Amino acid sequence: MKTLAKTDVVIVGGGWTGLLMAKELATRTGLSIVVLERGEGRTTESYADDMDEVDYGARLKMMQDASRETVTFRHDTRERALPIRQFSGFLPGTGIGGAGEHWNGVCPRNVPDFFEVLSQTTKKYGAKRLPQDHSIQDWGITYDALEPYYARVDRLLGLSGKAGNLRGQLLEGGNPFEGWRSEEYPNPPAKRTYIASLFQEASQSLGHHPYPIPSAALSRMYTNPDGVTRPACVYCGYCERYGCMIGAKAQPTNTLLPVIATKKSVTIRTGATVRRILRTKNGIASKVTGVQYIGRNGQEYFQPAEIVFLASWTMNNTRLLLLSGIGDPYEPATGSGTLGRNLTHQVFFTAATAFLEKPLNRFMGAGASGTMISDFEGDNFDHRQLPFIRGGFFQALNTGAHPIAEFGTVPNSVKATWGSEWKKAAIEAFDHIARIGFSGEHLAHKGNFLDLDPVYKDANGDPLLRLTLDWQNNEREMAEFATAKAAEIARAMNARHVNVFPGLRTYDTQRYQSTHVQGGTILGTSPETSVVNTLGQHWQADNLFVLGGSAFPQGGSANPTPTILALTYRTADAVVERYLKTRGPLE
Ligand SMILES: Cc1cc2nc3c(=O)[nH]c(=O)nc-3n(C[C@H](O)[C@H](O)[C@H](O)COP(=O)(O)OP(=O)(O)OC[C@H]3O[C@@H](n4cnc5c(N)ncnc54)[C@H](O)[C@@H]3O)c2cc1C
């Protein structure tokens, strides 16, 4: 293994969190920074030809190559885990910008009591209402403490939306259930599509409170506080699974790279797959010394560093710590250990599909152009008579319907599943479909966790990550409730037919249900129950920081990136303002 010249900072992963940390450190300190990214480099220009549904939408050109590295899956410890050969249920990103390049840009914040689910639920309903064998815990950070960081994220991305609660004052047109905001959104809401307006009218007629989805695609030209200017969205309909070819959708390459590119202190190495974080014992306090990676040429390198940031997304963060032997792996049988526990995946499904009379022009739209309601999110509604706790939001989106992925949905009154009758129905339905999606909280459960697979290995010979994951009754009951509510809204949209979600049974790795997978390296206030402190600093190595959704103790209903970026800003502040002076544990 070749040892390279030492750097002050090494960042593993060049996605949203890794590049945000690189930008913050490069603009606020004189530290030398190396970013190691396993995938290829990308720029806005590289997306000029990306509207190719076969390559990008179906063959997942921008995602992790499952033939080189995948994960194994089982529902519980009694099953033997098998490798996922093709990603479907979630889509790990790769390459500069990570999944932040091909995301939708749906950017709600978490509801305030999401950060205190354990204590707030116990206080309001009693401990008996918590699901059996849950492993829910409070974050140790409140919404109020995170709010200033959320506001920085809004400005960084240039979010388009409408505030519903501005410093405690409720505003018409916004989400009345949201946590207070210190500022209005930097940009007005995106254009409202026809589907969104039908959903808006229908949900309003039922007494709900619709509001425009907060979107990372700009509604007008915008210059963010870093001086980066991006143009307004043209609603071309190519966001999810595609990079934005004009840079309207905030992506690490168009929002962070322009700043990083001006800094000589940052080196980005692509084709660099990190395999281990190395550590030495240094008296009582333990430090990491750098990372071992394999380059594009197959050569192994040791990159020594004073500070290591792990920013390789939920699964890779957890896997790298497990492979490196840093932390205590979670043991579900005894409940001991913390590394790998509290794996969650947003409860996400199309609750109702409304078949409408008029054509909807579904070919255009954006990843986040639509309307939401939060009336049934968190504890915004009374759960006393309900068989579950918590909830989620409903949304009607016009993301841009593409012919391969979107063709084939027919009213379930059509009995044919192939042939001319089915084809005719599918063609008729194509531009008349409005989907009402539900995104719910996933509460942590003792049986859901991550560890290393004892059998299967990746192309480099390292054990794959193993997921043990299944739905519990709380999610199943929540889904049933949500489906009934969505069907009600669909009927109020004057649908001529409504298909409803068949229900959550066991966790299905083949149904795409967002890439909002959380947990594994959860944050908290004690090393007994968490892997990192609330600043993302590892309890066992003070110069190792973990960024991203792996830190979430529970899975939120809100899409996670605003919270992930808010946490990253918070860690950056703590490192710049405190850690560089003390070089010790911050909590
Ligand atoms: C299709 C899709 C749609 C989405 N839509 C939304 C949305 O609307 N709203 C929302 O909030 N979120 C959305 N997300 C999720 C969002 O993209 C992630 O929350 C966000 O990108 C997480 O940032 P990250 O830095 O943790 O991980 P990433 O952005 O994925 O970056 C991690 C990087 O680490 C690199 N890496 C991994 N392992 C290694 C290794 N061993 N060595 C070197 N490099 C490594 C990867 O290649 C990758 O580039 C979506 C995701 C997908 C896939």
The ligand as an ORCA input file, in Angstrom:
! r2SCAN-3c Opt
* xyz 0 1
  C     -33.936      9.020     -7.142
  C     -33.734      9.767     -5.860
  C     -34.585     10.819     -5.527
  C     -34.407     11.525     -4.330
  N     -35.227     12.567     -4.046
  C     -35.091     13.245     -2.890
  C     -35.946     14.330     -2.579
  O     -36.809     14.699     -3.360
  N     -35.778     14.971     -1.393
  C     -34.828     14.587     -0.501
  O     -34.744     15.194      0.576
  N     -33.971     13.577     -0.797
  C     -34.084     12.902     -1.958
  N     -33.232     11.875     -2.256
  C     -32.207     11.521     -1.267
  C     -30.993     12.405     -1.386
  O     -30.440     12.272     -2.655
  C     -30.015     12.021     -0.284
  O     -30.630     12.273      0.968
  C     -28.712     12.794     -0.334
  O     -28.112     12.716     -1.574
  C     -27.800     12.229      0.744
  O     -26.539     12.880      0.716
  P     -25.243     12.085      1.140
  O     -24.089     12.988      0.969
  O     -25.473     11.455      2.464
  O     -25.172     10.869      0.116
  P     -24.919     10.922     -1.480
  O     -25.424     12.192     -2.045
  O     -25.475      9.664     -2.032
  O     -23.352     10.885     -1.599
  C     -22.571      9.823     -1.117
  C     -21.349      9.700     -1.999
  O     -20.421      8.827     -1.358
  C     -19.791      8.040     -2.370
  N     -19.265      6.814     -1.741
  C     -19.974      5.813     -1.186
  N     -19.147      4.862     -0.711
  C     -17.884      5.289     -0.984
  C     -16.610      4.730     -0.727
  N     -16.467      3.558     -0.099
  N     -15.519      5.421     -1.149
  C     -15.651      6.621     -1.790
  N     -16.853      7.173     -2.065
  C     -17.952      6.524     -1.637
  C     -20.926      7.758     -3.342
  O     -20.420      7.376     -4.595
  C     -21.659      9.090     -3.355
  O     -21.202      9.934     -4.372
  C     -33.370     11.157     -3.442
  C     -32.509     10.109     -3.776
  C     -32.688      9.413     -4.981
  C     -31.759      8.309     -5.326
*
